[in-house]
Amino acid sequence: MSGDPPGVGRGILVDHGGAGTSMMGGAGEAALHAGGGIVLGHDQLQLQAQADEGSTRAPSRYEAQKRRDWNTFGQYLRNHRPPLPLARCTGTHVLDFVRYLDQFGKTKVHLTTCPYFGLPQPPHPCPCPLRQAWGSLDALIGRLRAAFEENGGKPESNPFGARTVRLYLREVREMQAKARGIAYGKKKRKRPPPAPTSDHAITIGGGHVVNANNMQVQQGMQPGT
């Protein structure tokens, strides 16, 4: 029989002093509590293992990109003159940030005076500026909008969902569509095949196709009628 007091089971001691983990009975647990150790039961140990596994799991590509975008926006606010706290950020500041990113764009957007305006594939290079593509900006605003609320921001005060930001993205989409000759129309969904009717067709000898209901009627008819 075990020497543990009634109601005290065995646990796993996690010693913060570097002694490692060991199985301890109830009598030894009380003494080791004074030494800075923590006794974990079996269920607690499983929960801790699941938490450690979740913390070490690599984030998805979307989550990693969202974190980088949020850090970049935070750096932009810190470099603002004067520095701008997040609580005072508005849709106007978001537009300033988006326009600031245009200098790092890689998409050629032709000016109206360019001879290649509206051509999807210009035959020669031109001096028109590079901009952030509309699709990249739209995805960026979506990630920052989600990150704002994940970091304690309220949905009703989310500057990335402001009406001015939505209108700006729409203007960029239309302008780039004309300048680059690219249509951003929605893809048409394929219609599903029509549902079969209640009358089932049956193929009989000779390649003739008759309706199942008609065949039942014909089978019920007497010869000569």
Secondary structure by P-SEA (a helix, b strand, c coil): cccccccbbbbbbbccccccbbbbcaaaaaaacccbbbbbcaaaaaaaaaaaaaaaccccaaaaaaaaaaaaaaaaaaacccccccccccaaaaaaaaaaacccccbbbbcccccccccccccccccccccccaaaaaaaaaaaaaaaaaacccccccccccaaaaaaaaaaaaaaaaaaccccccccccccccccccbbbbbcccbbbbbaaaaaaaaaccccc
